[in-house]
Amino acid sequence: MLRLWCAFAAVWASVAGSLFAAEDAVPAGLDGVPEVVAKVDSVEIRRNELIRELVGSSARSAIDRLVKRQLVEQAAAKAGVKVTEEELDAQLKFEESNLKNELRVVPGQVNERTFEDLVRSRFQMSVEEYKNAVIRQQLLAEKSVGRNVRPTEADLKRFFAHRPYKDKSLTVEDVLQPPIRYRAAHILITPLNPVDLFRGGRLKTAAGEKADLAALRAERKKEWMRDHNVEIKDDVDLDMEPEWQACLKRAQDCMAELTSKKITWEQAVEKYSQDPHDRHPLEDGRRKPSIRESTKVGGMALQPGEVGWFTRDGPMVREFYEGAKDLRKKDELAGPVRTQFGYHIIRLIEDVDVPPRKTYEELRPQVERIYISWVLQALTDQWLETLMKDATVETTRALLWYPDPALQGVKAEADPVVLTVNGAPLKRSEVWRELLRSDGPEALDRLINREMALGPLRRLGPSRLEWEGKPSSSRSPNPPPVKPVDVSAEDVDRDLTEERLALDRENEARLKKDPNAPTQTLDQFVRENYGQSLKEFMRALEAGVVLSKSVRRQAVVDEGRLVFEFYLAQDQYREPVSFYINQIVLRLKPDADHKTRQDFIDMAGDLRKDFIDKRKTWADIAALVRDPNDPASGREESMILTSSNEKYPEIYDELAKQNYEKGQVSEPIVSRFGVHLIQIVRRIPARLPDFSEVRDRVERDYLRGRAGLSLDIWLRSMKNQAKVERFMYNQEKIEIPETLPLPKQ
């Protein structure tokens, strides 16, 4: 399911609804989750589908988080590290200040929220859960690894002047300077539904990503034209999103009228701005005041288009700040500035007061706090990595799926243990809760989008759907014909090839071990690997086929375009180094203590030296370390090791890092299986394949990329064609009309 659908799926905020009553028999971990989590037209999306989507897409990352939490608790208890209630409360207050600052909005906006709301929307937790699940872990880790962090004055000065901060273009010195504050107003011209603009952090369209991609494409296009002495017409943006081009033209017209003083700022806001705060809803044919006109801050009404105060750190998005940062005098204008929300014309409301820069001596206490925090983060990451390497983690993936309705008559544990960390059990309900908190909203969006693809997109076809989604003022008077996207059973069945091949390999391996063993059917294989029936799985594949056919219908693929795309994204087609190896494993028990582990490493080092000095052959070493009671011990094994290898990632990383060549034997490498000696039979260097070798991949990736851009338009259009109801992860209620009048032309 994920293989096809998630390649295309765009996360899109959906319509709020009310909770259904949950069934009586709710599996543990799903308390409060209704049986039906959403509806698209008459199609219900049920909680078992949501859990299936989450387990399939995000179980690995959720399990890793839970494992790390368990390891931190175990390591802290072993070291006698404790966190007091007072320390938790103090850190919680600090986190509250940080989170409010990070997510703050312009004063006076209708969607200001409490700390409890922010934690609930960001982490899907209550404040109490956040305190015990997140803050407690943070403090335990810091106390365990950071007791001896004592920076010298030289360390702090070097860190202050040279260390790049989160934004690589800034140093710690830059970040700690008093921020330059701007008070501004804007005119927004956007192709988006204005109601969607209120969804803030939940608004994830392709537009924001495209702005970043456009800069990279432009830079690489210049290199290509210079190196190949050819001219490339790169019109992906133009032919994919004419709405954005129309918005840019209107923004340029607005800017021209303002700079020539043909209209005042107030008139321009009235004529051009599509910011919902500045629009005037109609009620019984009467023009009501805008939200901006009705809002007062400090007893003063906001000016037309006012966004309030902002700095480099927010609350306006970074692109908005970059567009305004060179303004200094009241009434200066900048724009059009593109952000994920549309095009902005920006006007300063007050002169900018640039504060004097502070010296190291003045900022030293803050520098020390940041330095210690930075060191603690680095040490904590290393510490956790060590804990993970030394841990014994066992997962029973089959138990993570929603209970199979076909097996309801079979007695099964209501909340089985699906994971053990050094013997400590974690139950399925804990994994499900973690998944619902962290990835639930996005997973539900994917399921909603899938059903919309199977509905309006398939029924109308992409051209007609795009036309239906445009405002009447910006679409052609003659609609394109309705051309349904036809998907046959053969189309969907063809996409089961990957699963059939995997099933054949599994059955072949099963019969090698036991010729009388029963083989799996395709339905059993799909149920075990995807947690659903073959029929349900094929419905998910069907959505991917609909999207694929729709994109191919809209996109014209030519060889010149594909060669250019290959050049732009050549890093993703580069084949990393790989190795043909022989290995001998000195088996080590997972619970072995540090001394035993070191003894094994020393023994492997001595054997390596004997081989290099030709005192022992490779077969001699294998025979010497073989344990007759453990068939896997000392076994010689030949294999191909690539970057995608999941069984021995430590070995691949070490071989690639040390640059071992043919015939060499590695230093001892420790994995969860024991201590390895590796002999390099052949090293296959990294290379960039010719375009002809990966042409099909390039075309597939290009069409997927075009699908991502198209979905930005299609999903808006599909929402106008489908009735979508959500019964969990509700968006906050926005007190504005669902439809707003178009700006005057």
Secondary structure by P-SEA (a helix, b strand, c coil): ccccccccbbbbbbbbbbbcccccccccccccccccccccccccccaaaaaaaaaaccaaaaaaaaaaaaaaaaaaaaacccccaaaaaaaaaaaaaaaaaaacccccccccccaaaaaaaaccccaaaaaaccaaaaaaaaaaccccccccaaaaaaaacccccccccccccccccccccccbbbbbbbcccccccccccccccaaaaaaaaaaaaaaaaaaaaaaacccccccccccccaaaaaaaaaaaaaaaaaaaccccaaaaaaccccccccbbbbcccccccccccccccccccccccccccccccccccaaaaaacccccccccccccccccccccbbbbcbbbbbbbbbccccaaaaaaaaaaaaaaaaaaaaaaaaaaaacccccccccccccccccccccccccccccccccccccaaaaaaaaaaccaaaaaaaaaaaaaaacccccccaaaaaaaacccccccccccccccccccaaaaaaaaaaaaaaaaaaaaaaaaacccbbbbcaaaaaaaaccccaaaaaaaaaaaaaaaaaaaaaccccaaaaaaaaaaccccccccbbbbcccccccccccccaaaaaaaaaaaaaaaaaaaaccccaaaaaaaacccccccccbbbbbbbcccccccaaaaaaaaaaccccccccccccccccbbbbbbcccccccccccccaaaaaaaaaaaaaaaaaaaaaaaaaaaacccccccccccccccccccccccc
